[in-house]
Amino acid sequence: MRQCSFKTIVNNLAFVVVIAFLSLMLIPAGGVVAEKGEHGVENVNKLKYADPVKDIHLYLCAFHIAKNNPKFEIEAHHYCSMWNLNIKGSDIHQCVIYDSKEAPARLLGVEYIVSNETYQKLPAEEKKYWHPHAYEIVSGQLIVPDLADMGNNALEGFLTSWGKTFHTWPDPTTEIPMGEPLLMWSAGADGQISKGMIEKRDKQFGISSDELRERRKSYGYQVPKVAVPKSIDEVGRQWTSNGPDTPEKLK
């Protein structure tokens, strides 16, 4: 009788231990009650203090080059907080930049975007940090993948905007971020981003940058021709390397 009771007690204790262990495994670390979904969306939505992150609602994909070394190029996936795509007045928009649209991805850095009106009011010493977006848009290299037309219509409001970008993970081949932040720049003319990199990006989305370029002729402008910066202190230009920095209209 005692032997039977002892076995029963042992079995019951074993059952309790297993249940307790499983319960501990299911409790999120640090007391966070959110569950991680496939891409973390469910987790973010359940966080108590996530309003700044929830403001991120626009995804852009383009390319960056290093201002001090234009041969260094990288595919840049931007996740931005913007109320709309019409850059007006003194609005400022901010983006976090990753090296991929697939998780896990390296957080490369940040980009701030302002209108031309705001840019022109900046101190002369500050302007050297800001790059133009005209070529990226007209050439079809900057895209909005969540829009059916890849942003052809919406991006027209970005044409004269400027961006300030620093990559705090300057070399994404390293296991952790190494070195000083790197000031990044935008392409200003054909050939500054390699054909291979453009083709690789286009394949991901099943698009053709050349076709987008044709469609964006609806803006009425020739594709800009701006040389890469000759120095880290050179101020950016939107449309031409010399003379008045104004767009040339299509004939």
Secondary structure by P-SEA (a helix, b strand, c coil): caaaaaaaaaaaaaaaaaaaaaaaaacccccccccccccaaaaaaacccccccccccbbbbbbbbbcccccbbbbbbbbccccccccccbbbbbbbbbcccccccccccbbbbbcaaaaaaccccccccccccaaaaaacccccccccccccccccccccbbbbbbbcccccccccccccbbbbbbbcccccccaaaaaaaaaaacccaaaaaaaacccccccbbbcccccccbbbbcccccccccccccc
